[in-house]
Amino acid sequence: MASVALCLMLCVLSVRPRSGANQAFSLRSHEWLGWLALAAALLHVGCLIATDPVVIEHLKPTAPRYELAGMLALGALAFLVLAGHAPIRQRLWLRHRNFQAAHVGAACLLVWTTAAHVVTTDRYVHGASQRAAYLLLSAVALLALLRPRSSHAQVRQTRPVLASLVFGRHSAIVLAIVLGSLGALLPLDPSGAIVALREPFLRRDERLVVDFPHDLHRAINCIQCHHNYTDGTGGDSCVACHRSRRTDLRVGVEARFHTFCLGCHRDPPGGLSGHGPVTGCRSCHAPLAAGRE
C-alpha cells in the first residue's frame, strides 16, 4: 500500500518546474517520489514471489483479471518514472506539451489499474465503505491531474474550461482521458467488481491443487458450501461443477471460491472462533497433507 499511496500523492501534488511557482512541489522531489513508488511496487512483487511460490500462477495468461490489472499498473508506473527521467524525456519528446499529455495519460492508466487491483483483490481495502473511500481518493487524484494555468498566464482559447488548463492544444485530449478514467471507476463499485475481475481471461487447462482441511471446518454446516445437496442439482465436486460450461452458472470457479473463502474468513458467521485471514495463495493452494479429506 505504500506504493499506492505514493502514486496517489504524485497525482495530487502540483509540479511547476518553471520559475515563479514558489508553492509548487519541486520537480526533483516529484521524480524521487516516483522512484520510491516504483521501488516499493517491485519490492511488493518480489516478496510475493519469494514467499509464496504459487503466485507464479499469476504471471501466466490465465491469471485472474485483477492480477493483470496490477501488472498493467506496474508497467504504467515504470513508464512514468523512466520516461520522466530528464535524459530519456528529452529524447522521446521534443515539445514539453507532448510530454505532459503522454504523462497525464499514463497517470490516468496507473490510477485506474491500481484501483482495479486494490479494490478487487479485496485484501487491502475491505468492506463497502473502505472501497468507496478508496475510489473517491482515486477520483480526486484523477481530477488533480487537470493542472490549471497560473493566474498570470495569457489565455488565448475561446472555451473557458480548456483555456484554464496548462496543456495547450492537448487540453481537449487530456480532459477527455481524465473524464473517461473517472467513468471507468464506476464499474469498480463494490457490487460486482470483485467477481467480475477475479475471473481469468483464459480457461485454465490444469487444476490447481487445493488442500481444504475439512477437519478444521466441522463447526460449519456442510450445506454452506455443498449447496447442491439441498437443491438436488448434483453430486459432482465443487470445482468440476463451477468449472463447467453450464449457462446457469454466472460465476466461474476462481471468482466463486476466491470470494467465498476469503469472504468467510474475513467476516465469519457469528459464534465461530479460531479463524484467521487468508494471507496468501499457499493458505489454500498447498500440496495435500496426509490424512486430509
Order of alpha helices (4+ residues) and beta strands (2+ residues): alpha-alpha-alpha-alpha-alpha-alpha-alpha-alpha-alpha-alpha-alpha-alpha
